[in-house]
């Protein structure tokens, strides 16, 4: 199976297995059918992954002020050509946390993000796949030098404190999801 088919199959499985509305499935499926799924193939509209560390016992999340976007965001990044979402998460975790993870949770949330700072990057739309990574805050030690490459500051915040810093609709959706432990949802920005 070619890389393109393997990636498309992994994305289709995520879309089909997600507990999201039929409208959301249609939006993600339509984008999948367009092909050119990565930033390398389509710099304007592509799939991305987020991996949000959370300490479920303390109800805290690891979130930071992202340098490029100027927003408070969870860790994440663009899928590279030929990568499945899971492979992208593993690579991005290594690049941002410096840790290798034996178990990657299943994706729990899908969001569609309209990029509001075109002067900072050419991207216009991100089709986001969210992974929530439960960790123990006291034993979670990501590489601070790697984090400093992408974040002005990053650290642990309670869900309510994180909400006070976040302005990005997709990140708000992720926080709401964590607060409610509800079903997977999608926010589609108005155009």
C-alpha positions, -999 to +999 in steps of 0.1 A: +000+000+000+014+034-009+020+060+017-008+082+004-033+053+006-021+043+041-025+079+054-059+082+038-070+049+053-058+060+088-076+093+085-108+077+072-108+053+101-105+082+126-133+101+109-156+070+108-149+060+144-153+095+158-185+103+176-192+135+157-221+149+138-228+138+103-221+174+092-186+172+108-180+138+092-190+153+058-166+182+063-136+160+072-145+133+046-148+160+018-114+174+028-099+138+028-113+132-007-096+163-020-062+147-014-030+167-008-035+163+029-002+177+043+013+212+044+039+200+019+012+192-006-013+219+002+001+248+023-034+264+026-055+235+040-042+204+057-043+179+086-026+186+119-023+169+152-025+181+188-013+162+218-024+177+250-008+165+283-032+164+312-031+153+347-065+138+352-061+135+390-053+172+394-075+184+365-046+204+350-033+207+315+001+215+301-004+245+278+018+274+265+020+307+247+030+297+212+056+320+195+045+318+159+007+321+164+008+343+195-019+321+210-021+299+241-021+264+226-014+228+234+015+210+218+010+199+182+020+203+146+015+196+110+014+161+096+044+155+072+040+138+038+035+101+042+027+102+079-004+089+096-018+110+124-003+086+150+032+088+133+029+126+133+021+126+170+050+104+178+074+126+158+060+158+172+062+146+208+099+138+202+104+173+187+086+192+214+088+170+245+119+149+238+101+119+251+093+087+234+059+072+243+051+035+243+014+041+241-004+068+222-040+072+231-067+071+203-077+105+189-106+119+210-116+151+192-117+167+158-118+204+152-116+227+122-094+258+127-094+289+105-060+305+108-063+342+117-028+353+112-020+349+075+010+373+079+026+347+102+020+316+081+004+307+048-020+282+063-057+291+061-074+259+075-063+232+098-082+199+101-072+191+137-070+156+153-066+157+190-049+133+213-052+137+251-022+122+269-028+115+305+004+120+326+013+125+362+024+162+365+051+153+390+068+127+367+062+145+334+095+162+325+095+174+289+127+189+275+126+226+283+151+235+256+129+219+229+098+236+243+115+270+243+119+268+205+082+271+200+068+286+232+074+319+251+062+301+282+046+268+289+034+250+320+006+235+341-027+253+345-061+243+359-087+239+333-104+271+344-071+290+344-062+277+310-096+289+297-088+324+308-057+325+286-071+308+255-087+327+226-085+301+199-119+284+193-105+250+188-084+251+219-115+263+238-134+232+224-106+210+236-108+225+271-146+221+271-142+185+260-118+178+289-141+195+314-172+175+303-155+143+291-182+144+266-184+130+231-162+141+203-174+174+187-165+197+159-166+235+158-169+250+123-160+287+122-183+310+103-169+323+071 
